[in-house]
Amino acid sequence: MSARYRCGTGERGGQMINDLRCEEVIEKLLDYLDRELDSETEQALANHMETCRACYSRAEFERRLRARINEAGRAAAPDSLRHRVRALVERY
Ligand SMILES: [Zn+2]
């Protein structure tokens, strides 16, 4: 998967999408997912993603990634602790 997303200019007859560039959307994406933006900015991002497939998939990707990290974090913590305890027990 390429790390760079380029879009916005040139699409739709050169019309800028909601005056937000993809770089700005990516920059605010984490706050957007955390719902920490003011409603105006949040709406602007949502609008941008409706018309910009690259940013939309980027947001979806981040969202899924975070969900997985949350799950993994919940599942992994007790597990790694158990391993550590077992390692200690086996040493003595
Ligand atoms: Zn975009």
PDB file of the backbone (N, CA, C, O) and the ligand in Angstrom, with CONECT records:
HET     ZN  A 101       1
ATOM      1  N   MET A   1       0.862  -1.203   0.000  1.00  0.00           N
ATOM      2  CA  MET A   1       0.000   0.000   0.000  1.00  0.00           C
ATOM      3  C   MET A   1       0.890   1.243   0.000  1.00  0.00           C
ATOM      4  O   MET A   1       1.833   1.337   0.786  1.00  0.00           O
ATOM      5  N   SER A   2       0.596   2.167  -0.858  1.00  0.00           N
ATOM      6  CA  SER A   2       1.418   3.368  -0.915  1.00  0.00           C
ATOM      7  C   SER A   2       1.066   4.301   0.229  1.00  0.00           C
ATOM      8  O   SER A   2      -0.093   4.405   0.630  1.00  0.00           O
ATOM      9  N   ALA A   3       2.062   4.965   0.737  1.00  0.00           N
ATOM     10  CA  ALA A   3       1.856   5.816   1.906  1.00  0.00           C
ATOM     11  C   ALA A   3       1.320   7.181   1.513  1.00  0.00           C
ATOM     12  O   ALA A   3       0.785   7.906   2.352  1.00  0.00           O
ATOM     13  N   ARG A   4       1.458   7.532   0.253  1.00  0.00           N
ATOM     14  CA  ARG A   4       1.072   8.884  -0.172  1.00  0.00           C
ATOM     15  C   ARG A   4      -0.290   8.870  -0.848  1.00  0.00           C
ATOM     16  O   ARG A   4      -0.557   8.045  -1.722  1.00  0.00           O
ATOM     17  N   TYR A   5      -1.113   9.760  -0.448  1.00  0.00           N
ATOM     18  CA  TYR A   5      -2.412   9.892  -1.091  1.00  0.00           C
ATOM     19  C   TYR A   5      -2.473  11.251  -1.765  1.00  0.00           C
ATOM     20  O   TYR A   5      -2.292  12.290  -1.131  1.00  0.00           O
ATOM     21  N   ARG A   6      -2.729  11.220  -3.044  1.00  0.00           N
ATOM     22  CA  ARG A   6      -2.798  12.488  -3.748  1.00  0.00           C
ATOM     23  C   ARG A   6      -4.129  12.578  -4.460  1.00  0.00           C
ATOM     24  O   ARG A   6      -4.502  11.684  -5.219  1.00  0.00           O
ATOM     25  N   CYS A   7      -4.815  13.619  -4.222  1.00  0.00           N
ATOM     26  CA  CYS A   7      -6.083  13.816  -4.899  1.00  0.00           C
ATOM     27  C   CYS A   7      -6.529  15.243  -4.664  1.00  0.00           C
ATOM     28  O   CYS A   7      -5.745  16.066  -4.193  1.00  0.00           O
ATOM     29  N   GLY A   8      -7.752  15.545  -4.979  1.00  0.00           N
ATOM     30  CA  GLY A   8      -8.268  16.889  -4.687  1.00  0.00           C
ATOM     31  C   GLY A   8      -8.174  17.789  -5.885  1.00  0.00           C
ATOM     32  O   GLY A   8      -9.201  18.142  -6.465  1.00  0.00           O
ATOM     33  N   THR A   9      -6.981  18.173  -6.279  1.00  0.00           N
ATOM     34  CA  THR A   9      -6.851  19.055  -7.429  1.00  0.00           C
ATOM     35  C   THR A   9      -6.964  18.243  -8.705  1.00  0.00           C
ATOM     36  O   THR A   9      -6.525  17.094  -8.770  1.00  0.00           O
ATOM     37  N   GLY A  10      -7.548  18.845  -9.702  1.00  0.00           N
ATOM     38  CA  GLY A  10      -7.651  18.162 -10.980  1.00  0.00           C
ATOM     39  C   GLY A  10      -8.913  17.339 -11.109  1.00  0.00           C
ATOM     40  O   GLY A  10      -9.415  17.138 -12.215  1.00  0.00           O
ATOM     41  N   GLU A  11      -9.430  16.863  -9.996  1.00  0.00           N
ATOM     42  CA  GLU A  11     -10.654  16.089 -10.050  1.00  0.00           C
ATOM     43  C   GLU A  11     -11.858  17.013 -10.191  1.00  0.00           C
ATOM     44  O   GLU A  11     -11.804  18.183  -9.812  1.00  0.00           O
ATOM     45  N   ARG A  12     -12.917  16.487 -10.726  1.00  0.00           N
ATOM     46  CA  ARG A  12     -14.160  17.222 -10.846  1.00  0.00           C
ATOM     47  C   ARG A  12     -13.946  18.598 -11.484  1.00  0.00           C
ATOM     48  O   ARG A  12     -14.396  19.617 -10.960  1.00  0.00           O
ATOM     49  N   GLY A  13     -13.257  18.606 -12.611  1.00  0.00           N
ATOM     50  CA  GLY A  13     -13.052  19.830 -13.351  1.00  0.00           C
ATOM     51  C   GLY A  13     -12.248  20.863 -12.603  1.00  0.00           C
ATOM     52  O   GLY A  13     -12.456  22.062 -12.793  1.00  0.00           O
ATOM     53  N   GLY A  14     -11.337  20.430 -11.760  1.00  0.00           N
ATOM     54  CA  GLY A  14     -10.448  21.357 -11.077  1.00  0.00           C
ATOM     55  C   GLY A  14     -11.064  22.028  -9.871  1.00  0.00           C
ATOM     56  O   GLY A  14     -10.440  22.891  -9.253  1.00  0.00           O
ATOM     57  N   GLN A  15     -12.262  21.650  -9.532  1.00  0.00           N
ATOM     58  CA  GLN A  15     -12.910  22.267  -8.377  1.00  0.00           C
ATOM     59  C   GLN A  15     -12.279  21.760  -7.087  1.00  0.00           C
ATOM     60  O   GLN A  15     -12.113  20.555  -6.896  1.00  0.00           O
ATOM     61  N   MET A  16     -11.933  22.687  -6.208  1.00  0.00           N
ATOM     62  CA  MET A  16     -11.386  22.273  -4.928  1.00  0.00           C
ATOM     63  C   MET A  16     -12.511  21.702  -4.080  1.00  0.00           C
ATOM     64  O   MET A  16     -13.607  22.259  -4.034  1.00  0.00           O
ATOM     65  N   ILE A  17     -12.240  20.608  -3.423  1.00  0.00           N
ATOM     66  CA  ILE A  17     -13.280  19.977  -2.631  1.00  0.00           C
ATOM     67  C   ILE A  17     -13.344  20.610  -1.246  1.00  0.00           C
ATOM     68  O   ILE A  17     -12.485  20.364  -0.399  1.00  0.00           O
ATOM     69  N   ASN A  18     -14.349  21.409  -1.028  1.00  0.00           N
ATOM     70  CA  ASN A  18     -14.582  22.035   0.275  1.00  0.00           C
ATOM     71  C   ASN A  18     -13.386  22.801   0.821  1.00  0.00           C
ATOM     72  O   ASN A  18     -13.246  22.964   2.033  1.00  0.00           O
ATOM     73  N   ASP A  19     -12.526  23.268  -0.075  1.00  0.00           N
ATOM     74  CA  ASP A  19     -11.361  24.048   0.324  1.00  0.00           C
ATOM     75  C   ASP A  19     -10.402  23.298   1.243  1.00  0.00           C
ATOM     76  O   ASP A  19      -9.450  23.880   1.764  1.00  0.00           O
ATOM     77  N   LEU A  20     -10.651  22.031   1.435  1.00  0.00           N
ATOM     78  CA  LEU A  20      -9.750  21.239   2.262  1.00  0.00           C
ATOM     79  C   LEU A  20      -8.854  20.424   1.354  1.00  0.00           C
ATOM     80  O   LEU A  20      -9.324  19.748   0.439  1.00  0.00           O
ATOM     81  N   ARG A  21      -7.561  20.494   1.614  1.00  0.00           N
ATOM     82  CA  ARG A  21      -6.667  19.649   0.848  1.00  0.00           C
ATOM     83  C   ARG A  21      -6.526  18.319   1.574  1.00  0.00           C
ATOM     84  O   ARG A  21      -6.754  18.223   2.780  1.00  0.00           O
ATOM     85  N   CYS A  22      -6.150  17.310   0.826  1.00  0.00           N
ATOM     86  CA  CYS A  22      -6.030  15.983   1.408  1.00  0.00           C
ATOM     87  C   CYS A  22      -5.028  15.976   2.556  1.00  0.00           C
ATOM     88  O   CYS A  22      -5.212  15.272   3.549  1.00  0.00           O
ATOM     89  N   GLU A  23      -3.975  16.758   2.411  1.00  0.00           N
ATOM     90  CA  GLU A  23      -2.973  16.818   3.472  1.00  0.00           C
ATOM     91  C   GLU A  23      -3.607  17.278   4.778  1.00  0.00           C
ATOM     92  O   GLU A  23      -3.283  16.772   5.853  1.00  0.00           O
ATOM     93  N   GLU A  24      -4.518  18.248   4.668  1.00  0.00           N
ATOM     94  CA  GLU A  24      -5.174  18.768   5.867  1.00  0.00           C
ATOM     95  C   GLU A  24      -6.125  17.738   6.467  1.00  0.00           C
ATOM     96  O   GLU A  24      -6.263  17.616   7.684  1.00  0.00           O
ATOM     97  N   VAL A  25      -6.769  17.006   5.573  1.00  0.00           N
ATOM     98  CA  VAL A  25      -7.694  15.975   6.039  1.00  0.00           C
ATOM     99  C   VAL A  25      -6.929  14.893   6.795  1.00  0.00           C
ATOM    100  O   VAL A  25      -7.337  14.475   7.878  1.00  0.00           O
ATOM    101  N   ILE A  26      -5.818  14.445   6.216  1.00  0.00           N
ATOM    102  CA  ILE A  26      -5.005  13.402   6.846  1.00  0.00           C
ATOM    103  C   ILE A  26      -4.482  13.906   8.192  1.00  0.00           C
ATOM    104  O   ILE A  26      -4.438  13.173   9.180  1.00  0.00           O
ATOM    105  N   GLU A  27      -4.090  15.180   8.196  1.00  0.00           N
ATOM    106  CA  GLU A  27      -3.554  15.786   9.408  1.00  0.00           C
ATOM    107  C   GLU A  27      -4.581  15.764  10.541  1.00  0.00           C
ATOM    108  O   GLU A  27      -4.237  15.545  11.702  1.00  0.00           O
ATOM    109  N   LYS A  28      -5.843  15.993  10.184  1.00  0.00           N
ATOM    110  CA  LYS A  28      -6.906  16.099  11.192  1.00  0.00           C
ATOM    111  C   LYS A  28      -7.623  14.782  11.405  1.00  0.00           C
ATOM    112  O   LYS A  28      -8.543  14.678  12.215  1.00  0.00           O
ATOM    113  N   LEU A  29      -7.183  13.773  10.659  1.00  0.00           N
ATOM    114  CA  LEU A  29      -7.943  12.526  10.637  1.00  0.00           C
ATOM    115  C   LEU A  29      -8.068  11.887  12.019  1.00  0.00           C
ATOM    116  O   LEU A  29      -9.138  11.401  12.387  1.00  0.00           O
ATOM    117  N   LEU A  30      -6.987  11.887  12.773  1.00  0.00           N
ATOM    118  CA  LEU A  30      -7.030  11.232  14.078  1.00  0.00           C
ATOM    119  C   LEU A  30      -7.962  11.970  15.029  1.00  0.00           C
ATOM    120  O   LEU A  30      -8.705  11.351  15.791  1.00  0.00           O
ATOM    121  N   ASP A  31      -7.918  13.294  14.979  1.00  0.00           N
ATOM    122  CA  ASP A  31      -8.846  14.078  15.792  1.00  0.00           C
ATOM    123  C   ASP A  31     -10.282  13.838  15.341  1.00  0.00           C
ATOM    124  O   ASP A  31     -11.212  13.801  16.147  1.00  0.00           O
ATOM    125  N   TYR A  32     -10.432  13.677  14.043  1.00  0.00           N
ATOM    126  CA  TYR A  32     -11.754  13.409  13.495  1.00  0.00           C
ATOM    127  C   TYR A  32     -12.290  12.086  14.033  1.00  0.00           C
ATOM    128  O   TYR A  32     -13.447  11.991  14.442  1.00  0.00           O
ATOM    129  N   LEU A  33     -11.443  11.080  14.027  1.00  0.00           N
ATOM    130  CA  LEU A  33     -11.869   9.773  14.512  1.00  0.00           C
ATOM    131  C   LEU A  33     -12.121   9.802  16.016  1.00  0.00           C
ATOM    132  O   LEU A  33     -12.954   9.056  16.532  1.00  0.00           O
ATOM    133  N   ASP A  34     -11.395  10.666  16.708  1.00  0.00           N
ATOM    134  CA  ASP A  34     -11.609  10.816  18.154  1.00  0.00           C
ATOM    135  C   ASP A  34     -12.775  11.751  18.444  1.00  0.00           C
ATOM    136  O   ASP A  34     -13.155  11.942  19.599  1.00  0.00           O
ATOM    137  N   ARG A  35     -13.333  12.325  17.402  1.00  0.00           N
ATOM    138  CA  ARG A  35     -14.424  13.295  17.525  1.00  0.00           C
ATOM    139  C   ARG A  35     -14.006  14.483  18.389  1.00  0.00           C
ATOM    140  O   ARG A  35     -14.754  14.942  19.252  1.00  0.00           O
ATOM    141  N   GLU A  36     -12.803  14.962  18.136  1.00  0.00           N
ATOM    142  CA  GLU A  36     -12.291  16.077  18.918  1.00  0.00           C
ATOM    143  C   GLU A  36     -12.298  17.376  18.136  1.00  0.00           C
ATOM    144  O   GLU A  36     -11.783  18.391  18.606  1.00  0.00           O
ATOM    145  N   LEU A  37     -12.873  17.351  16.955  1.00  0.00           N
ATOM    146  CA  LEU A  37     -12.933  18.554  16.138  1.00  0.00           C
ATOM    147  C   LEU A  37     -14.231  19.305  16.411  1.00  0.00           C
ATOM    148  O   LEU A  37     -15.229  18.728  16.840  1.00  0.00           O
ATOM    149  N   ASP A  38     -14.186  20.616  16.148  1.00  0.00           N
ATOM    150  CA  ASP A  38     -15.447  21.343  16.214  1.00  0.00           C
ATOM    151  C   ASP A  38     -16.324  20.891  15.055  1.00  0.00           C
ATOM    152  O   ASP A  38     -15.828  20.395  14.044  1.00  0.00           O
ATOM    153  N   SER A  39     -17.624  21.067  15.213  1.00  0.00           N
ATOM    154  CA  SER A  39     -18.570  20.465  14.270  1.00  0.00           C
ATOM    155  C   SER A  39     -18.361  20.979  12.847  1.00  0.00           C
ATOM    156  O   SER A  39     -18.621  20.266  11.878  1.00  0.00           O
ATOM    157  N   GLU A  40     -17.890  22.219  12.730  1.00  0.00           N
ATOM    158  CA  GLU A  40     -17.672  22.791  11.399  1.00  0.00           C
ATOM    159  C   GLU A  40     -16.561  22.047  10.667  1.00  0.00           C
ATOM    160  O   GLU A  40     -16.703  21.682   9.500  1.00  0.00           O
ATOM    161  N   THR A  41     -15.453  21.830  11.375  1.00  0.00           N
ATOM    162  CA  THR A  41     -14.321  21.125  10.777  1.00  0.00           C
ATOM    163  C   THR A  41     -14.678  19.675  10.521  1.00  0.00           C
ATOM    164  O   THR A  41     -14.310  19.098   9.498  1.00  0.00           O
ATOM    165  N   GLU A  42     -15.394  19.100  11.460  1.00  0.00           N
ATOM    166  CA  GLU A  42     -15.817  17.713  11.305  1.00  0.00           C
ATOM    167  C   GLU A  42     -16.662  17.554  10.051  1.00  0.00           C
ATOM    168  O   GLU A  42     -16.502  16.603   9.286  1.00  0.00           O
ATOM    169  N   GLN A  43     -17.560  18.504   9.859  1.00  0.00           N
ATOM    170  CA  GLN A  43     -18.429  18.463   8.678  1.00  0.00           C
ATOM    171  C   GLN A  43     -17.620  18.623   7.404  1.00  0.00           C
ATOM    172  O   GLN A  43     -17.886  17.966   6.397  1.00  0.00           O
ATOM    173  N   ALA A  44     -16.627  19.506   7.460  1.00  0.00           N
ATOM    174  CA  ALA A  44     -15.789  19.726   6.286  1.00  0.00           C
ATOM    175  C   ALA A  44     -15.037  18.464   5.913  1.00  0.00           C
ATOM    176  O   ALA A  44     -14.904  18.138   4.733  1.00  0.00           O
ATOM    177  N   LEU A  45     -14.548  17.757   6.913  1.00  0.00           N
ATOM    178  CA  LEU A  45     -13.850  16.502   6.653  1.00  0.00           C
ATOM    179  C   LEU A  45     -14.805  15.458   6.092  1.00  0.00           C
ATOM    180  O   LEU A  45     -14.484  14.746   5.140  1.00  0.00           O
ATOM    181  N   ALA A  46     -15.984  15.381   6.699  1.00  0.00           N
ATOM    182  CA  ALA A  46     -16.981  14.415   6.228  1.00  0.00           C
ATOM    183  C   ALA A  46     -17.341  14.705   4.774  1.00  0.00           C
ATOM    184  O   ALA A  46     -17.444  13.790   3.958  1.00  0.00           O
ATOM    185  N   ASN A  47     -17.530  15.987   4.458  1.00  0.00           N
ATOM    186  CA  ASN A  47     -17.854  16.374   3.085  1.00  0.00           C
ATOM    187  C   ASN A  47     -16.725  15.994   2.139  1.00  0.00           C
ATOM    188  O   ASN A  47     -16.957  15.472   1.049  1.00  0.00           O
ATOM    189  N   HIS A  48     -15.513  16.263   2.572  1.00  0.00           N
ATOM    190  CA  HIS A  48     -14.362  15.947   1.734  1.00  0.00           C
ATOM    191  C   HIS A  48     -14.332  14.449   1.437  1.00  0.00           C
ATOM    192  O   HIS A  48     -14.092  14.033   0.304  1.00  0.00           O
ATOM    193  N   MET A  49     -14.576  13.663   2.456  1.00  0.00           N
ATOM    194  CA  MET A  49     -14.483  12.215   2.280  1.00  0.00           C
ATOM    195  C   MET A  49     -15.603  11.664   1.402  1.00  0.00           C
ATOM    196  O   MET A  49     -15.473  10.596   0.803  1.00  0.00           O
ATOM    197  N   GLU A  50     -16.707  12.412   1.338  1.00  0.00           N
ATOM    198  CA  GLU A  50     -17.787  11.963   0.462  1.00  0.00           C
ATOM    199  C   GLU A  50     -17.374  12.030  -0.994  1.00  0.00           C
ATOM    200  O   GLU A  50     -17.843  11.253  -1.826  1.00  0.00           O
ATOM    201  N   THR A  51     -16.494  12.968  -1.289  1.00  0.00           N
ATOM    202  CA  THR A  51     -16.107  13.152  -2.682  1.00  0.00           C
ATOM    203  C   THR A  51     -14.693  12.667  -2.956  1.00  0.00           C
ATOM    204  O   THR A  51     -14.292  12.545  -4.114  1.00  0.00           O
ATOM    205  N   CYS A  52     -13.940  12.393  -1.912  1.00  0.00           N
ATOM    206  CA  CYS A  52     -12.553  11.995  -2.114  1.00  0.00           C
ATOM    207  C   CYS A  52     -12.353  10.564  -1.634  1.00  0.00           C
ATOM    208  O   CYS A  52     -12.356  10.281  -0.436  1.00  0.00           O
ATOM    209  N   ARG A  53     -12.184   9.688  -2.588  1.00  0.00           N
ATOM    210  CA  ARG A  53     -12.095   8.279  -2.258  1.00  0.00           C
ATOM    211  C   ARG A  53     -10.818   7.950  -1.496  1.00  0.00           C
ATOM    212  O   ARG A  53     -10.820   7.093  -0.612  1.00  0.00           O
ATOM    213  N   ALA A  54      -9.749   8.619  -1.832  1.00  0.00           N
ATOM    214  CA  ALA A  54      -8.455   8.341  -1.181  1.00  0.00           C
ATOM    215  C   ALA A  54      -8.540   8.618   0.315  1.00  0.00           C
ATOM    216  O   ALA A  54      -8.094   7.814   1.133  1.00  0.00           O
ATOM    217  N   CYS A  55      -9.125   9.778   0.666  1.00  0.00           N
ATOM    218  CA  CYS A  55      -9.225  10.129   2.079  1.00  0.00           C
ATOM    219  C   CYS A  55     -10.246   9.244   2.786  1.00  0.00           C
ATOM    220  O   CYS A  55     -10.091   8.911   3.961  1.00  0.00           O
ATOM    221  N   TYR A  56     -11.273   8.877   2.064  1.00  0.00           N
ATOM    222  CA  TYR A  56     -12.289   8.008   2.649  1.00  0.00           C
ATOM    223  C   TYR A  56     -11.677   6.662   3.022  1.00  0.00           C
ATOM    224  O   TYR A  56     -11.878   6.166   4.131  1.00  0.00           O
ATOM    225  N   SER A  57     -10.931   6.075   2.088  1.00  0.00           N
ATOM    226  CA  SER A  57     -10.342   4.773   2.405  1.00  0.00           C
ATOM    227  C   SER A  57      -9.268   4.904   3.478  1.00  0.00           C
ATOM    228  O   SER A  57      -9.058   3.997   4.283  1.00  0.00           O
ATOM    229  N   ARG A  58      -8.594   6.048   3.472  1.00  0.00           N
ATOM    230  CA  ARG A  58      -7.601   6.281   4.514  1.00  0.00           C
ATOM    231  C   ARG A  58      -8.274   6.311   5.892  1.00  0.00           C
ATOM    232  O   ARG A  58      -7.773   5.734   6.857  1.00  0.00           O
ATOM    233  N   ALA A  59      -9.413   6.994   5.957  1.00  0.00           N
ATOM    234  CA  ALA A  59     -10.154   7.080   7.212  1.00  0.00           C
ATOM    235  C   ALA A  59     -10.654   5.711   7.647  1.00  0.00           C
ATOM    236  O   ALA A  59     -10.573   5.344   8.819  1.00  0.00           O
ATOM    237  N   GLU A  60     -11.172   4.962   6.676  1.00  0.00           N
ATOM    238  CA  GLU A  60     -11.654   3.615   6.975  1.00  0.00           C
ATOM    239  C   GLU A  60     -10.516   2.742   7.486  1.00  0.00           C
ATOM    240  O   GLU A  60     -10.673   1.975   8.436  1.00  0.00           O
ATOM    241  N   PHE A  61      -9.372   2.880   6.833  1.00  0.00           N
ATOM    242  CA  PHE A  61      -8.193   2.112   7.212  1.00  0.00           C
ATOM    243  C   PHE A  61      -7.803   2.423   8.654  1.00  0.00           C
ATOM    244  O   PHE A  61      -7.569   1.519   9.456  1.00  0.00           O
ATOM    245  N   GLU A  62      -7.736   3.717   8.971  1.00  0.00           N
ATOM    246  CA  GLU A  62      -7.364   4.138  10.322  1.00  0.00           C
ATOM    247  C   GLU A  62      -8.372   3.635  11.344  1.00  0.00           C
ATOM    248  O   GLU A  62      -8.016   3.175  12.428  1.00  0.00           O
ATOM    249  N   ARG A  63      -9.644   3.738  10.963  1.00  0.00           N
ATOM    250  CA  ARG A  63     -10.702   3.336  11.873  1.00  0.00           C
ATOM    251  C   ARG A  63     -10.578   1.841  12.215  1.00  0.00           C
ATOM    252  O   ARG A  63     -10.677   1.433  13.373  1.00  0.00           O
ATOM    253  N   ARG A  64     -10.356   1.049  11.161  1.00  0.00           N
ATOM    254  CA  ARG A  64     -10.234  -0.398  11.378  1.00  0.00           C
ATOM    255  C   ARG A  64      -8.978  -0.728  12.159  1.00  0.00           C
ATOM    256  O   ARG A  64      -8.973  -1.595  13.033  1.00  0.00           O
ATOM    257  N   LEU A  65      -7.907  -0.011  11.822  1.00  0.00           N
ATOM    258  CA  LEU A  65      -6.637  -0.214  12.509  1.00  0.00           C
ATOM    259  C   LEU A  65      -6.797   0.040  13.999  1.00  0.00           C
ATOM    260  O   LEU A  65      -6.319  -0.731  14.831  1.00  0.00           O
ATOM    261  N   ARG A  66      -7.484   1.143  14.324  1.00  0.00           N
ATOM    262  CA  ARG A  66      -7.671   1.503  15.726  1.00  0.00           C
ATOM    263  C   ARG A  66      -8.536   0.477  16.439  1.00  0.00           C
ATOM    264  O   ARG A  66      -8.263   0.113  17.583  1.00  0.00           O
ATOM    265  N   ALA A  67      -9.566   0.018  15.771  1.00  0.00           N
ATOM    266  CA  ALA A  67     -10.433  -0.990  16.373  1.00  0.00           C
ATOM    267  C   ALA A  67      -9.622  -2.233  16.688  1.00  0.00           C
ATOM    268  O   ALA A  67      -9.787  -2.858  17.736  1.00  0.00           O
ATOM    269  N   ARG A  68      -8.736  -2.581  15.750  1.00  0.00           N
ATOM    270  CA  ARG A  68      -7.922  -3.772  15.946  1.00  0.00           C
ATOM    271  C   ARG A  68      -6.935  -3.559  17.087  1.00  0.00           C
ATOM    272  O   ARG A  68      -6.710  -4.454  17.901  1.00  0.00           O
ATOM    273  N   ILE A  69      -6.351  -2.371  17.138  1.00  0.00           N
ATOM    274  CA  ILE A  69      -5.398  -2.082  18.214  1.00  0.00           C
ATOM    275  C   ILE A  69      -6.095  -2.129  19.559  1.00  0.00           C
ATOM    276  O   ILE A  69      -5.553  -2.652  20.533  1.00  0.00           O
ATOM    277  N   ASN A  70      -7.294  -1.580  19.607  1.00  0.00           N
ATOM    278  CA  ASN A  70      -8.062  -1.612  20.852  1.00  0.00           C
ATOM    279  C   ASN A  70      -8.329  -3.043  21.285  1.00  0.00           C
ATOM    280  O   ASN A  70      -8.153  -3.397  22.451  1.00  0.00           O
ATOM    281  N   GLU A  71      -8.756  -3.861  20.333  1.00  0.00           N
ATOM    282  CA  GLU A  71      -9.009  -5.266  20.643  1.00  0.00           C
ATOM    283  C   GLU A  71      -7.741  -5.955  21.096  1.00  0.00           C
ATOM    284  O   GLU A  71      -7.720  -6.658  22.106  1.00  0.00           O
ATOM    285  N   ALA A  72      -6.677  -5.739  20.325  1.00  0.00           N
ATOM    286  CA  ALA A  72      -5.404  -6.383  20.619  1.00  0.00           C
ATOM    287  C   ALA A  72      -4.896  -5.937  21.986  1.00  0.00           C
ATOM    288  O   ALA A  72      -4.379  -6.737  22.765  1.00  0.00           O
ATOM    289  N   GLY A  73      -5.053  -4.639  22.260  1.00  0.00           N
ATOM    290  CA  GLY A  73      -4.594  -4.098  23.533  1.00  0.00           C
ATOM    291  C   GLY A  73      -5.310  -4.757  24.690  1.00  0.00           C
ATOM    292  O   GLY A  73      -4.696  -5.088  25.704  1.00  0.00           O
ATOM    293  N   ARG A  74      -6.614  -4.947  24.539  1.00  0.00           N
ATOM    294  CA  ARG A  74      -7.390  -5.567  25.601  1.00  0.00           C
ATOM    295  C   ARG A  74      -7.011  -7.044  25.763  1.00  0.00           C
ATOM    296  O   ARG A  74      -6.919  -7.563  26.876  1.00  0.00           O
ATOM    297  N   ALA A  75      -6.796  -7.700  24.619  1.00  0.00           N
ATOM    298  CA  ALA A  75      -6.531  -9.132  24.667  1.00  0.00           C
ATOM    299  C   ALA A  75      -5.080  -9.426  25.037  1.00  0.00           C
ATOM    300  O   ALA A  75      -4.786 -10.400  25.730  1.00  0.00           O
ATOM    301  N   ALA A  76      -4.180  -8.567  24.565  1.00  0.00           N
ATOM    302  CA  ALA A  76      -2.762  -8.877  24.699  1.00  0.00           C
ATOM    303  C   ALA A  76      -2.233  -8.613  26.108  1.00  0.00           C
ATOM    304  O   ALA A  76      -1.334  -9.313  26.575  1.00  0.00           O
ATOM    305  N   ALA A  77      -2.778  -7.625  26.773  1.00  0.00           N
ATOM    306  CA  ALA A  77      -2.230  -7.228  28.061  1.00  0.00           C
ATOM    307  C   ALA A  77      -2.214  -8.362  29.082  1.00  0.00           C
ATOM    308  O   ALA A  77      -1.165  -8.643  29.662  1.00  0.00           O
ATOM    309  N   PRO A  78      -3.339  -9.014  29.314  1.00  0.00           N
ATOM    310  CA  PRO A  78      -3.313 -10.100  30.287  1.00  0.00           C
ATOM    311  C   PRO A  78      -2.446 -11.261  29.807  1.00  0.00           C
ATOM    312  O   PRO A  78      -1.798 -11.948  30.597  1.00  0.00           O
ATOM    313  N   ASP A  79      -2.453 -11.459  28.476  1.00  0.00           N
ATOM    314  CA  ASP A  79      -1.695 -12.559  27.897  1.00  0.00           C
ATOM    315  C   ASP A  79      -0.197 -12.399  28.143  1.00  0.00           C
ATOM    316  O   ASP A  79       0.474 -13.322  28.606  1.00  0.00           O
ATOM    317  N   SER A  80       0.314 -11.209  27.823  1.00  0.00           N
ATOM    318  CA  SER A  80       1.748 -10.986  27.982  1.00  0.00           C
ATOM    319  C   SER A  80       2.134 -11.033  29.456  1.00  0.00           C
ATOM    320  O   SER A  80       3.246 -11.430  29.806  1.00  0.00           O
ATOM    321  N   LEU A  81       1.217 -10.630  30.298  1.00  0.00           N
ATOM    322  CA  LEU A  81       1.456 -10.683  31.727  1.00  0.00           C
ATOM    323  C   LEU A  81       1.588 -12.129  32.178  1.00  0.00           C
ATOM    324  O   LEU A  81       2.452 -12.487  32.980  1.00  0.00           O
ATOM    325  N   ARG A  82       0.691 -12.949  31.625  1.00  0.00           N
ATOM    326  CA  ARG A  82       0.731 -14.370  31.966  1.00  0.00           C
ATOM    327  C   ARG A  82       2.064 -14.992  31.549  1.00  0.00           C
ATOM    328  O   ARG A  82       2.665 -15.785  32.274  1.00  0.00           O
ATOM    329  N   HIS A  83       2.512 -14.586  30.310  1.00  0.00           N
ATOM    330  CA  HIS A  83       3.777 -15.123  29.825  1.00  0.00           C
ATOM    331  C   HIS A  83       4.917 -14.711  30.740  1.00  0.00           C
ATOM    332  O   HIS A  83       5.808 -15.503  31.046  1.00  0.00           O
ATOM    333  N   ARG A  84       4.872 -13.473  31.164  1.00  0.00           N
ATOM    334  CA  ARG A  84       5.946 -12.962  31.989  1.00  0.00           C
ATOM    335  C   ARG A  84       5.964 -13.700  33.334  1.00  0.00           C
ATOM    336  O   ARG A  84       7.024 -14.058  33.848  1.00  0.00           O
ATOM    337  N   VAL A  85       4.785 -13.913  33.880  1.00  0.00           N
ATOM    338  CA  VAL A  85       4.685 -14.622  35.144  1.00  0.00           C
ATOM    339  C   VAL A  85       5.213 -16.035  34.983  1.00  0.00           C
ATOM    340  O   VAL A  85       5.952 -16.545  35.826  1.00  0.00           O
ATOM    341  N   ARG A  86       4.809 -16.664  33.861  1.00  0.00           N
ATOM    342  CA  ARG A  86       5.267 -18.036  33.647  1.00  0.00           C
ATOM    343  C   ARG A  86       6.781 -18.097  33.501  1.00  0.00           C
ATOM    344  O   ARG A  86       7.432 -19.007  34.016  1.00  0.00           O
ATOM    345  N   ALA A  87       7.328 -17.121  32.795  1.00  0.00           N
ATOM    346  CA  ALA A  87       8.777 -17.074  32.602  1.00  0.00           C
ATOM    347  C   ALA A  87       9.471 -16.945  33.955  1.00  0.00           C
ATOM    348  O   ALA A  87      10.505 -17.570  34.191  1.00  0.00           O
ATOM    349  N   LEU A  88       8.904 -16.143  34.830  1.00  0.00           N
ATOM    350  CA  LEU A  88       9.477 -15.974  36.151  1.00  0.00           C
ATOM    351  C   LEU A  88       9.392 -17.283  36.942  1.00  0.00           C
ATOM    352  O   LEU A  88      10.339 -17.696  37.611  1.00  0.00           O
ATOM    353  N   VAL A  89       8.230 -17.911  36.838  1.00  0.00           N
ATOM    354  CA  VAL A  89       8.016 -19.140  37.592  1.00  0.00           C
ATOM    355  C   VAL A  89       8.973 -20.226  37.143  1.00  0.00           C
ATOM    356  O   VAL A  89       9.511 -20.981  37.953  1.00  0.00           O
ATOM    357  N   GLU A  90       9.181 -20.290  35.790  1.00  0.00           N
ATOM    358  CA  GLU A  90      10.031 -21.370  35.277  1.00  0.00           C
ATOM    359  C   GLU A  90      11.503 -21.146  35.617  1.00  0.00           C
ATOM    360  O   GLU A  90      12.295 -22.087  35.646  1.00  0.00           O
ATOM    361  N   ARG A  91      11.850 -19.903  35.869  1.00  0.00           N
ATOM    362  CA  ARG A  91      13.249 -19.618  36.122  1.00  0.00           C
ATOM    363  C   ARG A  91      13.649 -20.104  37.517  1.00  0.00           C
ATOM    364  O   ARG A  91      14.789 -20.503  37.755  1.00  0.00           O
ATOM    365  N   TYR A  92      12.679 -20.057  38.426  1.00  0.00           N
ATOM    366  CA  TYR A  92      13.033 -20.441  39.803  1.00  0.00           C
ATOM    367  C   TYR A  92      12.621 -21.860  40.148  1.00  0.00           C
ATOM    368  O   TYR A  92      12.854 -22.316  41.268  1.00  0.00           O
TER     369      TYR A  92
HETATM  370 ZN    ZN A 101      -8.735  13.808  -0.114  1.00  0.00          ZN2+
END
